[in-house]
Amino acid sequence: MAKQSLFKEFLGFVKEEKKWWMIPLVTILIVVGFLMVFASSSPLAPFLYPLF
């Protein structure tokens, strides 16, 4: 529930302040974060390290 309200609050902020450029930035940061977590706990880690 908290994640959903945080997401709604973020979208409300973006919409109200007209900061649409933040959406791709936040999306890329989340994807990179998931890749880093996946790379550290996966047997495929040696193949993901060259991406960084």
PDB file of N, H, CA, C and O in Angstrom:
ATOM      1  N   MET A   1       0.829  -1.195   0.000  1.00  0.00           N
ATOM      2  CA  MET A   1       0.000   0.000   0.000  1.00  0.00           C
ATOM      3  C   MET A   1       0.872   1.257   0.000  1.00  0.00           C
ATOM      4  O   MET A   1       0.563   2.226  -0.693  1.00  0.00           O
ATOM      5  N   ALA A   2       1.955   1.244   0.770  1.00  0.00           N
ATOM      6  H   ALA A   2       2.206   0.456   1.333  1.00  0.00           H
ATOM      7  CA  ALA A   2       2.819   2.425   0.847  1.00  0.00           C
ATOM      8  C   ALA A   2       3.489   2.690  -0.494  1.00  0.00           C
ATOM      9  O   ALA A   2       3.646   3.845  -0.889  1.00  0.00           O
ATOM     10  N   LYS A   3       3.886   1.633  -1.196  1.00  0.00           N
ATOM     11  H   LYS A   3       3.759   0.695  -0.875  1.00  0.00           H
ATOM     12  CA  LYS A   3       4.526   1.816  -2.495  1.00  0.00           C
ATOM     13  C   LYS A   3       3.556   2.450  -3.479  1.00  0.00           C
ATOM     14  O   LYS A   3       3.948   3.306  -4.271  1.00  0.00           O
ATOM     15  N   GLN A   4       2.319   2.047  -3.438  1.00  0.00           N
ATOM     16  H   GLN A   4       2.000   1.352  -2.794  1.00  0.00           H
ATOM     17  CA  GLN A   4       1.336   2.592  -4.364  1.00  0.00           C
ATOM     18  C   GLN A   4       1.101   4.075  -4.078  1.00  0.00           C
ATOM     19  O   GLN A   4       0.993   4.867  -5.014  1.00  0.00           O
ATOM     20  N   SER A   5       1.022   4.456  -2.834  1.00  0.00           N
ATOM     21  H   SER A   5       1.109   3.812  -2.074  1.00  0.00           H
ATOM     22  CA  SER A   5       0.809   5.861  -2.519  1.00  0.00           C
ATOM     23  C   SER A   5       2.051   6.683  -2.866  1.00  0.00           C
ATOM     24  O   SER A   5       1.926   7.832  -3.289  1.00  0.00           O
ATOM     25  N   LEU A   6       3.237   6.117  -2.695  1.00  0.00           N
ATOM     26  H   LEU A   6       3.339   5.184  -2.351  1.00  0.00           H
ATOM     27  CA  LEU A   6       4.461   6.807  -3.081  1.00  0.00           C
ATOM     28  C   LEU A   6       4.485   7.032  -4.588  1.00  0.00           C
ATOM     29  O   LEU A   6       4.855   8.107  -5.058  1.00  0.00           O
ATOM     30  N   PHE A   7       4.092   6.020  -5.330  1.00  0.00           N
ATOM     31  H   PHE A   7       3.791   5.147  -4.948  1.00  0.00           H
ATOM     32  CA  PHE A   7       4.032   6.129  -6.792  1.00  0.00           C
ATOM     33  C   PHE A   7       3.019   7.187  -7.212  1.00  0.00           C
ATOM     34  O   PHE A   7       3.296   8.003  -8.091  1.00  0.00           O
ATOM     35  N   LYS A   8       1.852   7.173  -6.586  1.00  0.00           N
ATOM     36  H   LYS A   8       1.627   6.510  -5.872  1.00  0.00           H
ATOM     37  CA  LYS A   8       0.828   8.169  -6.910  1.00  0.00           C
ATOM     38  C   LYS A   8       1.298   9.577  -6.544  1.00  0.00           C
ATOM     39  O   LYS A   8       1.045  10.532  -7.278  1.00  0.00           O
ATOM     40  N   GLU A   9       1.972   9.697  -5.422  1.00  0.00           N
ATOM     41  H   GLU A   9       2.177   8.920  -4.826  1.00  0.00           H
ATOM     42  CA  GLU A   9       2.481  10.997  -5.005  1.00  0.00           C
ATOM     43  C   GLU A   9       3.537  11.507  -5.993  1.00  0.00           C
ATOM     44  O   GLU A   9       3.555  12.689  -6.336  1.00  0.00           O
ATOM     45  N   PHE A  10       4.407  10.613  -6.441  1.00  0.00           N
ATOM     46  H   PHE A  10       4.392   9.653  -6.163  1.00  0.00           H
ATOM     47  CA  PHE A  10       5.428  10.989  -7.426  1.00  0.00           C
ATOM     48  C   PHE A  10       4.778  11.447  -8.729  1.00  0.00           C
ATOM     49  O   PHE A  10       5.168  12.470  -9.292  1.00  0.00           O
ATOM     50  N   LEU A  11       3.792  10.698  -9.206  1.00  0.00           N
ATOM     51  H   LEU A  11       3.475   9.867  -8.749  1.00  0.00           H
ATOM     52  CA  LEU A  11       3.113  11.094 -10.442  1.00  0.00           C
ATOM     53  C   LEU A  11       2.367  12.415 -10.268  1.00  0.00           C
ATOM     54  O   LEU A  11       2.339  13.231 -11.189  1.00  0.00           O
ATOM     55  N   GLY A  12       1.768  12.633  -9.110  1.00  0.00           N
ATOM     56  H   GLY A  12       1.790  11.970  -8.362  1.00  0.00           H
ATOM     57  CA  GLY A  12       1.105  13.908  -8.841  1.00  0.00           C
ATOM     58  C   GLY A  12       2.088  15.070  -8.852  1.00  0.00           C
ATOM     59  O   GLY A  12       1.789  16.143  -9.377  1.00  0.00           O
ATOM     60  N   PHE A  13       3.261  14.850  -8.271  1.00  0.00           N
ATOM     61  H   PHE A  13       3.504  13.979  -7.844  1.00  0.00           H
ATOM     62  CA  PHE A  13       4.298  15.884  -8.270  1.00  0.00           C
ATOM     63  C   PHE A  13       4.755  16.193  -9.686  1.00  0.00           C
ATOM     64  O   PHE A  13       4.878  17.358 -10.062  1.00  0.00           O
ATOM     65  N   VAL A  14       5.008  15.148 -10.473  1.00  0.00           N
ATOM     66  H   VAL A  14       4.908  14.201 -10.167  1.00  0.00           H
ATOM     67  CA  VAL A  14       5.465  15.333 -11.859  1.00  0.00           C
ATOM     68  C   VAL A  14       4.413  16.088 -12.667  1.00  0.00           C
ATOM     69  O   VAL A  14       4.738  16.982 -13.449  1.00  0.00           O
ATOM     70  N   LYS A  15       3.173  15.724 -12.474  1.00  0.00           N
ATOM     71  H   LYS A  15       2.908  14.998 -11.839  1.00  0.00           H
ATOM     72  CA  LYS A  15       2.087  16.347 -13.222  1.00  0.00           C
ATOM     73  C   LYS A  15       1.906  17.815 -12.828  1.00  0.00           C
ATOM     74  O   LYS A  15       1.718  18.681 -13.683  1.00  0.00           O
ATOM     75  N   GLU A  16       1.965  18.077 -11.527  1.00  0.00           N
ATOM     76  H   GLU A  16       2.117  17.374 -10.832  1.00  0.00           H
ATOM     77  CA  GLU A  16       1.727  19.439 -11.040  1.00  0.00           C
ATOM     78  C   GLU A  16       2.889  20.375 -11.369  1.00  0.00           C
ATOM     79  O   GLU A  16       2.672  21.527 -11.743  1.00  0.00           O
ATOM     80  N   GLU A  17       4.117  19.886 -11.230  1.00  0.00           N
ATOM     81  H   GLU A  17       4.294  18.950 -10.925  1.00  0.00           H
ATOM     82  CA  GLU A  17       5.292  20.728 -11.432  1.00  0.00           C
ATOM     83  C   GLU A  17       5.815  20.699 -12.873  1.00  0.00           C
ATOM     84  O   GLU A  17       6.776  21.397 -13.195  1.00  0.00           O
ATOM     85  N   LYS A  18       5.188  19.898 -13.737  1.00  0.00           N
ATOM     86  H   LYS A  18       4.406  19.331 -13.474  1.00  0.00           H
ATOM     87  CA  LYS A  18       5.580  19.784 -15.146  1.00  0.00           C
ATOM     88  C   LYS A  18       7.040  19.352 -15.300  1.00  0.00           C
ATOM     89  O   LYS A  18       7.777  19.900 -16.119  1.00  0.00           O
ATOM     90  N   LYS A  19       7.435  18.385 -14.518  1.00  0.00           N
ATOM     91  H   LYS A  19       6.836  17.939 -13.852  1.00  0.00           H
ATOM     92  CA  LYS A  19       8.799  17.854 -14.574  1.00  0.00           C
ATOM     93  C   LYS A  19       8.771  16.460 -15.196  1.00  0.00           C
ATOM     94  O   LYS A  19       9.139  15.474 -14.557  1.00  0.00           O
ATOM     95  N   TRP A  20       8.331  16.395 -16.444  1.00  0.00           N
ATOM     96  H   TRP A  20       8.032  17.196 -16.962  1.00  0.00           H
ATOM     97  CA  TRP A  20       8.176  15.112 -17.127  1.00  0.00           C
ATOM     98  C   TRP A  20       9.510  14.419 -17.385  1.00  0.00           C
ATOM     99  O   TRP A  20       9.541  13.205 -17.587  1.00  0.00           O
ATOM    100  N   TRP A  21      10.598  15.156 -17.381  1.00  0.00           N
ATOM    101  H   TRP A  21      10.573  16.142 -17.217  1.00  0.00           H
ATOM    102  CA  TRP A  21      11.906  14.566 -17.623  1.00  0.00           C
ATOM    103  C   TRP A  21      12.329  13.634 -16.489  1.00  0.00           C
ATOM    104  O   TRP A  21      13.246  12.833 -16.664  1.00  0.00           O
ATOM    105  N   MET A  22      11.680  13.725 -15.336  1.00  0.00           N
ATOM    106  H   MET A  22      10.934  14.376 -15.194  1.00  0.00           H
ATOM    107  CA  MET A  22      12.056  12.888 -14.202  1.00  0.00           C
ATOM    108  C   MET A  22      11.614  11.433 -14.370  1.00  0.00           C
ATOM    109  O   MET A  22      12.221  10.535 -13.786  1.00  0.00           O
ATOM    110  N   ILE A  23      10.571  11.189 -15.156  1.00  0.00           N
ATOM    111  H   ILE A  23      10.078  11.918 -15.631  1.00  0.00           H
ATOM    112  CA  ILE A  23      10.046   9.827 -15.302  1.00  0.00           C
ATOM    113  C   ILE A  23      11.081   8.886 -15.928  1.00  0.00           C
ATOM    114  O   ILE A  23      11.329   7.819 -15.368  1.00  0.00           O
ATOM    115  N   PRO A  24      11.696   9.234 -17.066  1.00  0.00           N
ATOM    116  CA  PRO A  24      12.715   8.319 -17.610  1.00  0.00           C
ATOM    117  C   PRO A  24      13.932   8.182 -16.698  1.00  0.00           C
ATOM    118  O   PRO A  24      14.521   7.105 -16.609  1.00  0.00           O
ATOM    119  N   LEU A  25      14.310   9.261 -16.024  1.00  0.00           N
ATOM    120  H   LEU A  25      13.832  10.136 -16.096  1.00  0.00           H
ATOM    121  CA  LEU A  25      15.456   9.215 -15.121  1.00  0.00           C
ATOM    122  C   LEU A  25      15.213   8.238 -13.974  1.00  0.00           C
ATOM    123  O   LEU A  25      16.071   7.408 -13.673  1.00  0.00           O
ATOM    124  N   VAL A  26      14.066   8.330 -13.344  1.00  0.00           N
ATOM    125  H   VAL A  26      13.369   9.003 -13.589  1.00  0.00           H
ATOM    126  CA  VAL A  26      13.731   7.441 -12.227  1.00  0.00           C
ATOM    127  C   VAL A  26      13.610   5.997 -12.720  1.00  0.00           C
ATOM    128  O   VAL A  26      14.045   5.069 -12.038  1.00  0.00           O
ATOM    129  N   THR A  27      13.024   5.808 -13.892  1.00  0.00           N
ATOM    130  H   THR A  27      12.671   6.562 -14.446  1.00  0.00           H
ATOM    131  CA  THR A  27      12.890   4.460 -14.454  1.00  0.00           C
ATOM    132  C   THR A  27      14.252   3.829 -14.699  1.00  0.00           C
ATOM    133  O   THR A  27      14.460   2.662 -14.367  1.00  0.00           O
ATOM    134  N   ILE A  28      15.179   4.582 -15.273  1.00  0.00           N
ATOM    135  H   ILE A  28      15.011   5.530 -15.543  1.00  0.00           H
ATOM    136  CA  ILE A  28      16.522   4.058 -15.535  1.00  0.00           C
ATOM    137  C   ILE A  28      17.236   3.741 -14.230  1.00  0.00           C
ATOM    138  O   ILE A  28      17.918   2.720 -14.133  1.00  0.00           O
ATOM    139  N   LEU A  29      17.091   4.596 -13.228  1.00  0.00           N
ATOM    140  H   LEU A  29      16.537   5.425 -13.307  1.00  0.00           H
ATOM    141  CA  LEU A  29      17.723   4.327 -11.938  1.00  0.00           C
ATOM    142  C   LEU A  29      17.174   3.055 -11.289  1.00  0.00           C
ATOM    143  O   LEU A  29      17.928   2.291 -10.687  1.00  0.00           O
ATOM    144  N   ILE A  30      15.881   2.830 -11.408  1.00  0.00           N
ATOM    145  H   ILE A  30      15.269   3.451 -11.897  1.00  0.00           H
ATOM    146  CA  ILE A  30      15.284   1.614 -10.843  1.00  0.00           C
ATOM    147  C   ILE A  30      15.786   0.377 -11.580  1.00  0.00           C
ATOM    148  O   ILE A  30      16.113  -0.627 -10.948  1.00  0.00           O
ATOM    149  N   VAL A  31      15.851   0.437 -12.904  1.00  0.00           N
ATOM    150  H   VAL A  31      15.585   1.253 -13.418  1.00  0.00           H
ATOM    151  CA  VAL A  31      16.333  -0.703 -13.695  1.00  0.00           C
ATOM    152  C   VAL A  31      17.793  -1.012 -13.366  1.00  0.00           C
ATOM    153  O   VAL A  31      18.151  -2.178 -13.202  1.00  0.00           O
ATOM    154  N   VAL A  32      18.635   0.009 -13.267  1.00  0.00           N
ATOM    155  H   VAL A  32      18.344   0.957 -13.401  1.00  0.00           H
ATOM    156  CA  VAL A  32      20.043  -0.206 -12.920  1.00  0.00           C
ATOM    157  C   VAL A  32      20.162  -0.795 -11.517  1.00  0.00           C
ATOM    158  O   VAL A  32      20.999  -1.666 -11.280  1.00  0.00           O
ATOM    159  N   GLY A  33      19.339  -0.331 -10.595  1.00  0.00           N
ATOM    160  H   GLY A  33      18.659   0.377 -10.787  1.00  0.00           H
ATOM    161  CA  GLY A  33      19.350  -0.886  -9.249  1.00  0.00           C
ATOM    162  C   GLY A  33      18.984  -2.364  -9.231  1.00  0.00           C
ATOM    163  O   GLY A  33      19.624  -3.158  -8.541  1.00  0.00           O
ATOM    164  N   PHE A  34      17.954  -2.733  -9.989  1.00  0.00           N
ATOM    165  H   PHE A  34      17.434  -2.089 -10.549  1.00  0.00           H
ATOM    166  CA  PHE A  34      17.580  -4.150 -10.068  1.00  0.00           C
ATOM    167  C   PHE A  34      18.687  -4.977 -10.721  1.00  0.00           C
ATOM    168  O   PHE A  34      18.952  -6.099 -10.290  1.00  0.00           O
ATOM    169  N   LEU A  35      19.330  -4.441 -11.746  1.00  0.00           N
ATOM    170  H   LEU A  35      19.115  -3.529 -12.095  1.00  0.00           H
ATOM    171  CA  LEU A  35      20.439  -5.161 -12.369  1.00  0.00           C
ATOM    172  C   LEU A  35      21.590  -5.368 -11.397  1.00  0.00           C
ATOM    173  O   LEU A  35      22.212  -6.430 -11.388  1.00  0.00           O
ATOM    174  N   MET A  36      21.875  -4.373 -10.588  1.00  0.00           N
ATOM    175  H   MET A  36      21.369  -3.510 -10.596  1.00  0.00           H
ATOM    176  CA  MET A  36      22.959  -4.514  -9.618  1.00  0.00           C
ATOM    177  C   MET A  36      22.629  -5.560  -8.559  1.00  0.00           C
ATOM    178  O   MET A  36      23.495  -6.344  -8.170  1.00  0.00           O
ATOM    179  N   VAL A  37      21.393  -5.576  -8.093  1.00  0.00           N
ATOM    180  H   VAL A  37      20.689  -4.939  -8.409  1.00  0.00           H
ATOM    181  CA  VAL A  37      20.984  -6.579  -7.107  1.00  0.00           C
ATOM    182  C   VAL A  37      21.014  -7.965  -7.741  1.00  0.00           C
ATOM    183  O   VAL A  37      21.484  -8.921  -7.125  1.00  0.00           O
ATOM    184  N   PHE A  38      20.515  -8.075  -8.963  1.00  0.00           N
ATOM    185  H   PHE A  38      20.133  -7.298  -9.464  1.00  0.00           H
ATOM    186  CA  PHE A  38      20.508  -9.360  -9.658  1.00  0.00           C
ATOM    187  C   PHE A  38      21.926  -9.838  -9.937  1.00  0.00           C
ATOM    188  O   PHE A  38      22.215 -11.029  -9.823  1.00  0.00           O
ATOM    189  N   ALA A  39      22.811  -8.916 -10.303  1.00  0.00           N
ATOM    190  H   ALA A  39      22.577  -7.948 -10.396  1.00  0.00           H
ATOM    191  CA  ALA A  39      24.186  -9.277 -10.625  1.00  0.00           C
ATOM    192  C   ALA A  39      24.943  -9.773  -9.403  1.00  0.00           C
ATOM    193  O   ALA A  39      25.828 -10.620  -9.529  1.00  0.00           O
ATOM    194  N   SER A  40      24.612  -9.264  -8.230  1.00  0.00           N
ATOM    195  H   SER A  40      23.893  -8.577  -8.128  1.00  0.00           H
ATOM    196  CA  SER A  40      25.345  -9.670  -7.039  1.00  0.00           C
ATOM    197  C   SER A  40      24.871 -11.005  -6.480  1.00  0.00           C
ATOM    198  O   SER A  40      25.584 -11.627  -5.692  1.00  0.00           O
ATOM    199  N   SER A  41      23.680 -11.460  -6.872  1.00  0.00           N
ATOM    200  H   SER A  41      23.101 -10.956  -7.513  1.00  0.00           H
ATOM    201  CA  SER A  41      23.146 -12.685  -6.284  1.00  0.00           C
ATOM    202  C   SER A  41      22.810 -13.735  -7.334  1.00  0.00           C
ATOM    203  O   SER A  41      21.951 -14.588  -7.108  1.00  0.00           O
ATOM    204  N   SER A  42      23.472 -13.679  -8.461  1.00  0.00           N
ATOM    205  H   SER A  42      24.169 -12.986  -8.645  1.00  0.00           H
ATOM    206  CA  SER A  42      23.130 -14.591  -9.541  1.00  0.00           C
ATOM    207  C   SER A  42      24.371 -15.314 -10.049  1.00  0.00           C
ATOM    208  O   SER A  42      25.472 -14.764 -10.005  1.00  0.00           O
ATOM    209  N   PRO A  43      24.201 -16.538 -10.527  1.00  0.00           N
ATOM    210  CA  PRO A  43      25.335 -17.214 -11.157  1.00  0.00           C
ATOM    211  C   PRO A  43      25.697 -16.578 -12.500  1.00  0.00           C
ATOM    212  O   PRO A  43      26.750 -16.877 -13.063  1.00  0.00           O
ATOM    213  N   LEU A  44      24.846 -15.718 -13.004  1.00  0.00           N
ATOM    214  H   LEU A  44      23.991 -15.475 -12.546  1.00  0.00           H
ATOM    215  CA  LEU A  44      25.128 -15.010 -14.260  1.00  0.00           C
ATOM    216  C   LEU A  44      25.907 -13.725 -14.031  1.00  0.00           C
ATOM    217  O   LEU A  44      26.111 -12.953 -14.968  1.00  0.00           O
ATOM    218  N   ALA A  45      26.341 -13.485 -12.808  1.00  0.00           N
ATOM    219  H   ALA A  45      26.175 -14.112 -12.047  1.00  0.00           H
ATOM    220  CA  ALA A  45      27.018 -12.239 -12.457  1.00  0.00           C
ATOM    221  C   ALA A  45      28.215 -11.923 -13.350  1.00  0.00           C
ATOM    222  O   ALA A  45      28.356 -10.771 -13.759  1.00  0.00           O
ATOM    223  N   PRO A  46      29.083 -12.881 -13.673  1.00  0.00           N
ATOM    224  CA  PRO A  46      30.233 -12.524 -14.526  1.00  0.00           C
ATOM    225  C   PRO A  46      29.811 -12.001 -15.911  1.00  0.00           C
ATOM    226  O   PRO A  46      30.567 -11.274 -16.555  1.00  0.00           O
ATOM    227  N   PHE A  47      28.633 -12.364 -16.356  1.00  0.00           N
ATOM    228  H   PHE A  47      28.019 -12.955 -15.832  1.00  0.00           H
ATOM    229  CA  PHE A  47      28.176 -11.905 -17.661  1.00  0.00           C
ATOM    230  C   PHE A  47      27.517 -10.526 -17.582  1.00  0.00           C
ATOM    231  O   PHE A  47      27.431  -9.824 -18.589  1.00  0.00           O
ATOM    232  N   LEU A  48      27.053 -10.135 -16.393  1.00  0.00           N
ATOM    233  H   LEU A  48      27.123 -10.706 -15.575  1.00  0.00           H
ATOM    234  CA  LEU A  48      26.412  -8.835 -16.226  1.00  0.00           C
ATOM    235  C   LEU A  48      27.412  -7.732 -15.867  1.00  0.00           C
ATOM    236  O   LEU A  48      27.144  -6.558 -16.119  1.00  0.00           O
ATOM    237  N   TYR A  49      28.546  -8.088 -15.288  1.00  0.00           N
ATOM    238  H   TYR A  49      28.764  -9.042 -15.083  1.00  0.00           H
ATOM    239  CA  TYR A  49      29.514  -7.083 -14.874  1.00  0.00           C
ATOM    240  C   TYR A  49      30.020  -6.205 -16.015  1.00  0.00           C
ATOM    241  O   TYR A  49      30.236  -5.014 -15.791  1.00  0.00           O
ATOM    242  N   PRO A  50      30.219  -6.725 -17.220  1.00  0.00           N
ATOM    243  CA  PRO A  50      30.677  -5.827 -18.301  1.00  0.00           C
ATOM    244  C   PRO A  50      29.679  -4.731 -18.645  1.00  0.00           C
ATOM    245  O   PRO A  50      30.066  -3.742 -19.268  1.00  0.00           O
ATOM    246  N   LEU A  51      28.417  -4.863 -18.266  1.00  0.00           N
ATOM    247  H   LEU A  51      28.103  -5.666 -17.759  1.00  0.00           H
ATOM    248  CA  LEU A  51      27.439  -3.821 -18.528  1.00  0.00           C
ATOM    249  C   LEU A  51      27.715  -2.575 -17.707  1.00  0.00           C
ATOM    250  O   LEU A  51      27.307  -1.477 -18.084  1.00  0.00           O
ATOM    251  N   PHE A  52      28.407  -2.737 -16.584  1.00  0.00           N
ATOM    252  H   PHE A  52      28.739  -3.629 -16.277  1.00  0.00           H
ATOM    253  CA  PHE A  52      28.686  -1.601 -15.714  1.00  0.00           C
ATOM    254  C   PHE A  52      30.101  -1.194 -15.911  1.00  0.00           C
ATOM    255  O   PHE A  52      30.565  -0.247 -15.275  1.00  0.00           O
TER     256      PHE A  52
END
